[in-house]
Amino acid sequence: MLHKINEKGAWFAPKRYGYGAGLPLNRQGWLLIASYVAALGGIGLLDKAGHGGERTAAFVLFLLVTGLFALIAARRTRGGWKWRWGEKE
């Protein structure tokens, strides 16, 4: 299961409805989001300035960075990522 973190070490609150993470609970969560946005900005510059090979590298980097962000967010969400119907836990 992806949620192997205890409740005290959670960086993100769970969403009330749907699947995934909600807002960050502490500075580590906000730092992860800021790092992700900065990485996407750099990848966007590489994509805009590049040609064939650079654009392919930018796309691969985008997939890797997004996958890593989602994995960390899933592991650091209180209760893990699962479908929720709005009930409070």
C-alpha positions in Angstrom: 0.0 0.0 0.0 1.2 3.5 -0.7 0.4 5.0 2.7 3.2 3.7 4.9 3.6 7.0 6.7 2.1 7.7 10.2 -0.4 10.4 10.8 2.1 12.8 12.4 4.5 12.7 9.4 1.8 13.6 6.8 2.5 16.5 4.5 -0.9 16.6 2.8 -4.5 16.4 4.0 -6.7 13.9 2.2 -9.4 15.1 -0.2 -12.9 14.9 1.2 -14.3 13.9 -2.2 -12.5 11.9 -4.9 -9.1 10.5 -5.1 -5.8 12.1 -4.2 -4.3 14.7 -1.9 -5.8 18.0 -0.7 -3.9 21.0 0.6 -0.5 20.8 2.3 -0.5 20.6 6.1 3.0 21.9 6.7 6.0 23.6 5.1 7.3 20.3 3.6 4.1 20.0 1.5 4.3 23.6 0.3 8.0 23.1 -0.5 7.2 20.0 -2.5 4.6 21.9 -4.5 7.0 24.9 -5.0 9.8 22.5 -6.2 7.4 20.8 -8.6 6.3 24.2 -10.1 9.9 25.4 -10.4 10.9 22.1 -12.1 8.0 22.5 -14.6 9.1 26.0 -15.3 12.6 24.8 -16.2 11.3 22.0 -18.3 9.0 24.5 -20.1 12.0 26.6 -20.9 13.9 23.6 -22.2 10.9 22.7 -24.4 10.4 26.2 -25.7 14.1 26.8 -26.6 14.8 23.3 -27.9 14.3 21.4 -31.1 13.7 17.7 -31.6 16.0 16.1 -29.0 15.6 18.8 -26.4 11.8 18.6 -26.7 11.9 14.8 -26.3 14.1 15.2 -23.2 11.7 17.8 -21.8 8.8 15.5 -22.3 10.6 12.6 -20.6 11.7 14.9 -17.7 8.1 16.1 -17.4 6.9 12.5 -17.0 9.6 11.6 -14.5 9.1 14.8 -12.3 5.3 14.4 -12.4 5.6 10.7 -11.4 8.0 11.4 -8.6 5.8 14.3 -7.3 2.7 12.0 -7.4 4.5 9.2 -5.6 5.8 11.4 -2.8 2.5 13.1 -2.4 0.7 9.8 -2.2 3.1 8.5 0.4 2.9 11.7 2.5 -0.9 12.1 2.4 -2.7 11.4 5.7 -4.5 8.1 5.2 -3.1 7.6 1.7 -4.7 8.0 -1.6 -8.1 6.3 -1.9 -11.5 7.2 -3.1 -13.5 9.2 -0.6 -17.2 10.0 -0.6 -17.2 13.0 1.9 -17.4 11.2 5.2 -15.1 12.5 7.8 -12.6 10.0 9.0 
